[in-house]
Structure formats: C-alpha cells, structure tokens
Amino acid sequence: MSGGSFGPSGGGICGGYGGGAGGFGGGGAGFGGGYGGGPGPCGFGGSGGFSGGGFSGSGGFGGGGFSGGGGGFSGGSFGGDDTGLLSNNEKMTMQNLNERLASYLDKVRRLEEENANLEQLIREWYQKQGPQGGRDYSQYYKTIEDLQNQIISATVDLNKVLLDVDNTRMTADDFRMNVEVNAAPGTNLTEKLNEMRGEYERLIENNRREVESWFEAKMEEVNQQVHSSSQEMESSNQQVSELRREYQTLEIELQSLLSMLQSFQSNLEDTERRYNMQLQQIQAMIIPVEEELANIRCEMESQNEEYKMLLVWQQRWRKPWVCKKILTRDTNDP
C-alpha cells in the first residue's frame, strides 16, 4: 500500500518500523530483507529478519516499511511469479485503507496544529487585554461559539478516525488471519500493528482529553469573567441610578434656592425704595428744622451780646435801678 504510512517521516512512534527499503521481501526472496533496511530513528532496522528462503519469487511485501520514506504493504505479491495470496481486489482494499488512514492521520495532525494556533491566539489576546474590570465580553461570544463548534467538529472527526481505525484493525485482523494461515512469522507484525494502533488510540484520547479540559477551563474562566463583569455592571447601574436621583434632588434644591434668591432680591429692592423714600421725607423735615435751629442760634447769639453789653453797663454805672429794670425786662420776655 504505497502512498501512506502509519505515521509521518521521522515522527509518530519512533519514526516507524524501519526507514529504508526493507519490508517483507524486496528481491528474489520471500520474507527476506528483514523489517527494514536502514536503522531509522528507532525502528526495527538492520539487514536481518526473516532472511533466507521462504516463499520465494519476485514479490513479497517489499518496497518500504511501516513509514519512513514511503512504503506500506506495497510491491509485488505474497507468492510466486504470477499469482499470490492476495487478489487484486484485496490489494486495492488495503491500499485504500492505507490511504484513508494516512489522510486521517494528516487530519489529526492538522487539527492539532489548528488547536495550537487557537490556543496561541487566545493566549496572545489575554496578554494584550490584561486583567481589566468593567469590560463588555458580548463581542467575543460569537468567537467562543465558533471555537466550541470547531472543538465539537474536531471531536466528531476524532471519533470518526477512531471508528475508521477500528475498521482498519478489523480488516487488518482478517488480512493477518489470511497471512497466518500461510506464514507463521506474521504474528510479530500483527503485534506491532496492535501496538501502533494502541499507541495512536492513546495519543488521540490524550489529545481529546487535553482539548476538552483546556476548553472547559477556558469556558469556566470566561464565564467567571462574564459573571464578575455582570455584577460590576449591575453595581455600576445602581450607582448611576443613585447619582441620577441625587442630581435630580440637587437640581430641585437649586431651583428652590434660585427662587428664594429672586424673592429676597425683590424684597431688598422694595425695602431700599421704601427706606429711600422715608430718608427723603426725613431730610425734607430736617431742612426746616435746621433753618429754625440756625435762627434760634442767631437769636441766642444776639441776646448773648445784649447780655454782655448789659453786664458791661452794670459794671460801669453800678446803679441798682438799671439792674432792676434789666431784670424786669428779662422776666417779661417770653
């Protein structure tokens, strides 16, 4: 079955069984050439194996090993020159199964790479965004849903791969039974196939568990962030409502104070006008009083001068009748 292998070149489980031109056959012998030509990364290399005679002819499972550069169960037939144990239909079936297995392994590798890329993108996004509060994560719900769908589809593809591997195993078991009837050494190859199948199943199961655990952890983290953001948003809305109520209360108080100020200003203006009018009236009353007071002061000064003159006369003349007359006039004056 050329064109496929049980793993990539140099990868998989120790680089495959062999890396050269080994395989079952390869030359004029039957089970000759060993399990591989060169040693490979850690394959069953060497030139030994089931060498020597056996089912001779020009065919055999030659042309490659279980991975490495190219082969699989390809090459000639498992027997003589013209006809072998496998018919053309069986060879085509094995070739198709090998190609399908190779495509599934490529798909698994591609899904692992996509998973690593998605994980790297999410890690970069978290590094760029950082732990910030009060963010809206609604724009990432679509991306999370797409990632969930991709993981679900990847899980479905993995299950399909496992099913196809089981089908391939059953077909290989049938083929192994046909080989064991004719060649007893095929038991070791079947064990290696089973080991490879178990290793790949464990690898796929581990990858699936890792992807599921990673996805659940990320979803839990995102849900916690969304929950905390919702709580913060709710508290912020409550604070905004309280501030809005306080603003309305202060606005009402401001309007009432402005109206009181206007009323006080109008009262002040009225009071100023009233007191100005009273002041004008008082000033109008003060002016004649001041004039009368000035007249009285003038009269008092004139009388004082007159008294002074009378005193001078009294001192000069010293006559009692003059003093008596002055006193009589003073008593008669109002």
ZILINCOR-V71497 format. One record per residue. N is the residue number from 1. RES is the residue in one letter. SS is DSSP state (alpha for helix, beta for strand, coil for the rest). Layout:
BEGIN
[[N | RES | SS] [N | RES | SS]]
END
This chain:
BEGIN
[[1 | M | coil] [2 | S | coil] [3 | G | coil] [4 | G | coil] [5 | S | coil] [6 | F | coil] [7 | G | coil] [8 | P | coil] [9 | S | coil] [10 | G | coil] [11 | G | coil] [12 | G | coil] [13 | I | coil] [14 | C | coil] [15 | G | coil] [16 | G | coil] [17 | Y | beta] [18 | G | coil] [19 | G | coil] [20 | G | coil] [21 | A | coil] [22 | G | coil] [23 | G | coil] [24 | F | beta] [25 | G | beta] [26 | G | coil] [27 | G | coil] [28 | G | coil] [29 | A | coil] [30 | G | coil] [31 | F | coil] [32 | G | coil] [33 | G | coil] [34 | G | coil] [35 | Y | coil] [36 | G | coil] [37 | G | coil] [38 | G | coil] [39 | P | coil] [40 | G | coil] [41 | P | coil] [42 | C | coil] [43 | G | coil] [44 | F | coil] [45 | G | coil] [46 | G | coil] [47 | S | coil] [48 | G | coil] [49 | G | coil] [50 | F | coil] [51 | S | coil] [52 | G | coil] [53 | G | coil] [54 | G | coil] [55 | F | coil] [56 | S | coil] [57 | G | coil] [58 | S | coil] [59 | G | coil] [60 | G | beta] [61 | F | beta] [62 | G | coil] [63 | G | coil] [64 | G | coil] [65 | G | coil] [66 | F | beta] [67 | S | coil] [68 | G | coil] [69 | G | coil] [70 | G | coil] [71 | G | coil] [72 | G | coil] [73 | F | coil] [74 | S | coil] [75 | G | coil] [76 | G | coil] [77 | S | coil] [78 | F | coil] [79 | G | coil] [80 | G | coil] [81 | D | coil] [82 | D | coil] [83 | T | coil] [84 | G | coil] [85 | L | coil] [86 | L | coil] [87 | S | coil] [88 | N | alpha] [89 | N | alpha] [90 | E | alpha] [91 | K | alpha] [92 | M | alpha] [93 | T | alpha] [94 | M | alpha] [95 | Q | alpha] [96 | N | alpha] [97 | L | alpha] [98 | N | alpha] [99 | E | alpha] [100 | R | alpha] [101 | L | alpha] [102 | A | alpha] [103 | S | alpha] [104 | Y | alpha] [105 | L | alpha] [106 | D | alpha] [107 | K | alpha] [108 | V | alpha] [109 | R | alpha] [110 | R | alpha] [111 | L | alpha] [112 | E | alpha] [113 | E | alpha] [114 | E | alpha] [115 | N | alpha] [116 | A | alpha] [117 | N | alpha] [118 | L | alpha] [119 | E | alpha] [120 | Q | alpha] [121 | L | alpha] [122 | I | alpha] [123 | R | alpha] [124 | E | alpha] [125 | W | alpha] [126 | Y | alpha] [127 | Q | alpha] [128 | K | alpha] [129 | Q | alpha] [130 | G | coil] [131 | P | coil] [132 | Q | coil] [133 | G | coil] [134 | G | coil] [135 | R | coil] [136 | D | coil] [137 | Y | coil] [138 | S | alpha] [139 | Q | alpha] [140 | Y | alpha] [141 | Y | alpha] [142 | K | alpha] [143 | T | alpha] [144 | I | alpha] [145 | E | alpha] [146 | D | alpha] [147 | L | alpha] [148 | Q | alpha] [149 | N | alpha] [150 | Q | alpha] [151 | I | alpha] [152 | I | alpha] [153 | S | alpha] [154 | A | alpha] [155 | T | alpha] [156 | V | alpha] [157 | D | alpha] [158 | L | alpha] [159 | N | alpha] [160 | K | alpha] [161 | V | alpha] [162 | L | alpha] [163 | L | alpha] [164 | D | alpha] [165 | V | alpha] [166 | D | alpha] [167 | N | alpha] [168 | T | alpha] [169 | R | alpha] [170 | M | alpha] [171 | T | alpha] [172 | A | alpha] [173 | D | alpha] [174 | D | alpha] [175 | F | alpha] [176 | R | alpha] [177 | M | alpha] [178 | N | alpha] [179 | V | alpha] [180 | E | alpha] [181 | V | alpha] [182 | N | alpha] [183 | A | coil] [184 | A | coil] [185 | P | coil] [186 | G | alpha] [187 | T | alpha] [188 | N | alpha] [189 | L | alpha] [190 | T | alpha] [191 | E | alpha] [192 | K | alpha] [193 | L | alpha] [194 | N | alpha] [195 | E | alpha] [196 | M | alpha] [197 | R | alpha] [198 | G | alpha] [199 | E | alpha] [200 | Y | alpha] [201 | E | alpha] [202 | R | alpha] [203 | L | alpha] [204 | I | alpha] [205 | E | alpha] [206 | N | alpha] [207 | N | alpha] [208 | R | alpha] [209 | R | alpha] [210 | E | alpha] [211 | V | alpha] [212 | E | alpha] [213 | S | alpha] [214 | W | alpha] [215 | F | alpha] [216 | E | alpha] [217 | A | alpha] [218 | K | alpha] [219 | M | alpha] [220 | E | alpha] [221 | E | alpha] [222 | V | alpha] [223 | N | alpha] [224 | Q | alpha] [225 | Q | alpha] [226 | V | alpha] [227 | H | alpha] [228 | S | alpha] [229 | S | alpha] [230 | S | alpha] [231 | Q | alpha] [232 | E | alpha] [233 | M | alpha] [234 | E | alpha] [235 | S | alpha] [236 | S | alpha] [237 | N | alpha] [238 | Q | alpha] [239 | Q | alpha] [240 | V | alpha] [241 | S | alpha] [242 | E | alpha] [243 | L | alpha] [244 | R | alpha] [245 | R | alpha] [246 | E | alpha] [247 | Y | alpha] [248 | Q | alpha] [249 | T | alpha] [250 | L | alpha] [251 | E | alpha] [252 | I | alpha] [253 | E | alpha] [254 | L | alpha] [255 | Q | alpha] [256 | S | alpha] [257 | L | alpha] [258 | L | alpha] [259 | S | alpha] [260 | M | alpha] [261 | L | alpha] [262 | Q | alpha] [263 | S | alpha] [264 | F | alpha] [265 | Q | alpha] [266 | S | alpha] [267 | N | alpha] [268 | L | alpha] [269 | E | alpha] [270 | D | alpha] [271 | T | alpha] [272 | E | alpha] [273 | R | alpha] [274 | R | alpha] [275 | Y | alpha] [276 | N | alpha] [277 | M | alpha] [278 | Q | alpha] [279 | L | alpha] [280 | Q | alpha] [281 | Q | alpha] [282 | I | alpha] [283 | Q | alpha] [284 | A | alpha] [285 | M | alpha] [286 | I | alpha] [287 | I | alpha] [288 | P | alpha] [289 | V | alpha] [290 | E | alpha] [291 | E | alpha] [292 | E | alpha] [293 | L | alpha] [294 | A | alpha] [295 | N | alpha] [296 | I | alpha] [297 | R | alpha] [298 | C | alpha] [299 | E | alpha] [300 | M | alpha] [301 | E | alpha] [302 | S | alpha] [303 | Q | alpha] [304 | N | alpha] [305 | E | alpha] [306 | E | alpha] [307 | Y | alpha] [308 | K | alpha] [309 | M | alpha] [310 | L | alpha] [311 | L | alpha] [312 | V | alpha] [313 | W | alpha] [314 | Q | alpha] [315 | Q | alpha] [316 | R | alpha] [317 | W | alpha] [318 | R | coil] [319 | K | coil] [320 | P | alpha] [321 | W | alpha] [322 | V | alpha] [323 | C | alpha] [324 | K | alpha] [325 | K | alpha] [326 | I | alpha] [327 | L | alpha] [328 | T | alpha] [329 | R | alpha] [330 | D | alpha] [331 | T | alpha] [332 | N | alpha] [333 | D | coil] [334 | P | coil]]
END
